[in-house]
Amino acid sequence: MLGIGHYVSIVNMKTIAITIDEDTLKAIDTLVRGDAGARRKGARGPSRSAIVRMALAEFLARRRRAQRDEHDRQVIAENRERLLADAKGLVAEQARP
């Protein structure tokens, strides 16, 4: 049964066409069919479209994370000397009796 939020998200989706290699398509179809125990009970996995959406969402999240990490590395590199001086000062302060 689809909830209202799920229905709204389907309505707002766009249909696209993609080209995919045969091995990847077979792997997706295996996920759609589900495992042997689920097949005996008539259950199925997510649809092809759902699998592609999930994979793209994960890919995009990894890309955003990588971009944030790169930005953080740049900020640290640009402020390396100041950060090093601050760290040395904190260590010296903590070492005082």
One Martini backbone bead per residue (centre of mass of N, CA, C, O) as a GRO file, in nm:
protein
   97
    1MET     BB    1   0.095   0.036   0.023
    2LEU     BB    2   0.054   0.370  -0.043
    3GLY     BB    3   0.149   0.660   0.053
    4ILE     BB    4   0.114   0.986   0.014
    5GLY     BB    5   0.416   1.061  -0.014
    6HIS     BB    6   0.476   0.850  -0.233
    7TYR     BB    7   0.277   0.951  -0.446
    8VAL     BB    8   0.397   1.234  -0.478
    9SER     BB    9   0.680   1.141  -0.572
   10ILE     BB   10   0.580   1.007  -0.835
   11VAL     BB   11   0.446   1.255  -0.965
   12ASN     BB   12   0.739   1.422  -0.959
   13MET     BB   13   0.844   1.248  -1.176
   14LYS     BB   14   1.069   1.155  -1.432
   15THR     BB   15   1.113   1.036  -1.750
   16ILE     BB   16   1.375   0.817  -1.859
   17ALA     BB   17   1.654   0.720  -2.061
   18ILE     BB   18   1.865   0.429  -2.061
   19THR     BB   19   2.186   0.282  -2.088
   20ILE     BB   20   2.258  -0.075  -2.040
   21ASP     BB   21   2.415  -0.335  -1.952
   22GLU     BB   22   2.348  -0.667  -1.934
   23ASP     BB   23   2.476  -0.739  -1.656
   24THR     BB   24   2.338  -0.515  -1.494
   25LEU     BB   25   2.047  -0.594  -1.562
   26LYS     BB   26   2.062  -0.876  -1.436
   27ALA     BB   27   2.125  -0.776  -1.150
   28ILE     BB   28   1.868  -0.615  -1.115
   29ASP     BB   29   1.667  -0.849  -1.168
   30THR     BB   30   1.756  -1.011  -0.923
   31LEU     BB   31   1.657  -0.800  -0.719
   32VAL     BB   32   1.362  -0.800  -0.808
   33ARG     BB   33   1.307  -1.107  -0.747
   34GLY     BB   34   1.478  -1.198  -0.529
   35ASP     BB   35   1.489  -1.438  -0.322
   36ALA     BB   36   1.394  -1.760  -0.295
   37GLY     BB   37   1.211  -1.727  -0.044
   38ALA     BB   38   1.045  -1.489  -0.157
   39ARG     BB   39   0.939  -1.629  -0.416
   40ARG     BB   40   0.767  -1.846  -0.272
   41LYS     BB   41   0.586  -1.598  -0.141
   42GLY     BB   42   0.570  -1.364  -0.382
   43ALA     BB   43   0.798  -1.184  -0.345
   44ARG     BB   44   0.956  -0.868  -0.408
   45GLY     BB   45   1.149  -0.642  -0.505
   46PRO     BB   46   1.244  -0.381  -0.629
   47SER     BB   47   1.240  -0.193  -0.881
   48ARG     BB   48   1.427  -0.081  -1.124
   49SER     BB   49   1.382   0.218  -1.066
   50ALA     BB   50   1.446   0.204  -0.763
   51ILE     BB   51   1.736   0.106  -0.793
   52VAL     BB   52   1.840   0.344  -0.958
   53ARG     BB   53   1.764   0.565  -0.755
   54MET     BB   54   1.938   0.456  -0.521
   55ALA     BB   55   2.210   0.462  -0.668
   56LEU     BB   56   2.206   0.765  -0.732
   57ALA     BB   57   2.180   0.868  -0.445
   58GLU     BB   58   2.446   0.746  -0.345
   59PHE     BB   59   2.631   0.880  -0.550
   60LEU     BB   60   2.558   1.177  -0.480
   61ALA     BB   61   2.641   1.160  -0.182
   62ARG     BB   62   2.939   1.093  -0.236
   63ARG     BB   63   3.001   1.348  -0.398
   64ARG     BB   64   2.930   1.553  -0.180
   65ARG     BB   65   3.132   1.445   0.027
   66ALA     BB   66   3.386   1.487  -0.149
   67GLN     BB   67   3.351   1.792  -0.179
   68ARG     BB   68   3.365   1.859   0.121
   69ASP     BB   69   3.640   1.732   0.174
   70GLU     BB   70   3.796   1.910  -0.024
   71HIS     BB   71   3.726   2.176   0.107
   72ASP     BB   72   3.851   2.111   0.383
   73ARG     BB   73   4.139   2.067   0.277
   74GLN     BB   74   4.173   2.357   0.171
   75VAL     BB   75   4.131   2.506   0.436
   76ILE     BB   76   4.359   2.369   0.589
   77ALA     BB   77   4.587   2.444   0.394
   78GLU     BB   78   4.543   2.761   0.415
   79ASN     BB   79   4.561   2.721   0.763
   80ARG     BB   80   4.809   2.561   0.870
   81GLU     BB   81   4.987   2.755   1.039
   82ARG     BB   82   4.768   2.845   1.240
   83LEU     BB   83   4.686   2.562   1.338
   84LEU     BB   84   4.967   2.483   1.443
   85ALA     BB   85   4.996   2.711   1.648
   86ASP     BB   86   4.744   2.644   1.811
   87ALA     BB   87   4.825   2.355   1.889
   88LYS     BB   88   5.088   2.425   2.034
   89GLY     BB   89   4.956   2.607   2.247
   90LEU     BB   90   4.770   2.390   2.373
   91VAL     BB   91   4.990   2.190   2.455
   92ALA     BB   92   5.150   2.385   2.634
   93GLU     BB   93   4.916   2.447   2.828
   94GLN     BB   94   4.868   2.145   2.920
   95ALA     BB   95   5.176   2.104   3.030
   96ARG     BB   96   5.121   2.267   3.257
   97PRO     BB   97   5.119   2.259   3.615
   0.00000   0.00000   0.00000
